[in-house]
């Protein structure tokens, strides 16, 4: 399960430029070792009466259940760029 800003999420959060994803763009970012099971965009009531849209995605690893070294490197690089303070 990965959560990040959705495609209509804020362009900045606490002054930091964000990266926004839809389910397909996040799947591409993670690479072919991941299979998207389902996704959902959820509206979050943020401080100051604003609404932020978050994307939640449920992924599984490919049919072998193991990730290639290249897949792991792509996953780790993508994971480190995602917002973590939800």
C-alpha positions as CSV (number, residue, x, y, z in Angstrom):
1,X,0.0,0.0,0.0
2,X,1.4,3.4,-1.0
3,X,-0.1,6.8,-0.4
4,X,0.9,10.0,-2.1
5,X,-0.6,13.2,-3.4
6,X,-3.2,12.5,-6.1
7,X,-3.2,14.1,-9.5
8,X,-5.3,17.0,-8.2
9,X,-3.3,17.3,-5.0
10,X,-1.4,20.4,-3.9
11,X,1.5,21.6,-5.9
12,X,3.3,22.5,-2.7
13,X,3.1,21.2,0.9
14,X,4.7,23.2,3.7
15,X,6.6,25.2,1.0
16,X,8.1,22.1,-0.6
17,X,7.2,21.2,-4.3
18,X,5.3,17.9,-4.4
19,X,5.1,15.2,-7.0
20,X,1.5,14.2,-7.8
21,X,0.5,10.8,-9.3
22,X,-2.4,9.0,-10.7
23,X,-2.5,5.2,-10.4
24,X,-0.9,4.6,-13.8
25,X,1.9,7.1,-13.4
26,X,2.8,5.6,-10.0
27,X,2.7,2.1,-11.5
28,X,5.1,3.3,-14.2
29,X,7.3,4.9,-11.6
30,X,7.6,1.6,-9.6
31,X,8.2,-0.5,-12.7
32,X,7.0,-3.8,-14.2
33,X,7.7,-5.9,-11.0
34,X,4.6,-4.4,-9.5
35,X,0.9,-5.1,-10.3
36,X,-1.7,-2.6,-9.4
37,X,-4.6,-4.3,-7.5
38,X,-6.7,-1.2,-6.8
39,X,-6.5,2.5,-6.2
40,X,-8.6,5.2,-4.6
41,X,-8.4,9.0,-4.4
42,X,-9.4,10.3,-1.0
43,X,-10.1,13.9,0.0
44,X,-8.4,15.0,3.2
45,X,-9.5,18.0,5.2
46,X,-6.3,19.8,5.8
47,X,-5.7,22.8,8.2
48,X,-6.9,26.2,7.1
49,X,-10.1,24.7,5.6
50,X,-8.4,23.3,2.5
51,X,-9.0,19.9,0.9
52,X,-6.1,17.8,-0.3
53,X,-6.5,14.8,-2.6
54,X,-4.4,11.7,-1.8
55,X,-4.0,8.6,-3.9
56,X,-3.9,5.2,-2.2
57,X,-2.6,2.3,-4.3
58,X,-2.5,-1.4,-3.4
59,X,0.3,-3.2,-5.3
60,X,1.5,-6.7,-5.3
61,X,4.8,-8.0,-6.6
62,X,4.9,-9.9,-9.9
63,X,3.9,-13.5,-10.3
64,X,7.3,-14.8,-9.0
65,X,6.9,-12.9,-5.8
66,X,10.4,-11.6,-6.0
67,X,11.7,-8.3,-7.2
68,X,14.6,-8.0,-9.6
69,X,17.6,-5.9,-8.4
70,X,16.7,-3.2,-10.9
71,X,13.1,-3.3,-9.8
72,X,14.1,-2.9,-6.2
73,X,16.4,0.1,-7.0
74,X,13.5,1.8,-8.9
75,X,11.1,1.0,-6.1
76,X,13.5,2.5,-3.5
77,X,14.2,5.6,-5.5
78,X,10.4,6.2,-6.1
79,X,9.6,5.5,-2.4
80,X,12.1,8.0,-1.2
81,X,10.5,10.7,-3.3
82,X,7.0,10.1,-2.0
83,X,5.5,12.2,0.9
84,X,5.6,10.2,4.1
85,X,3.8,12.4,6.6
86,X,0.2,11.5,6.1
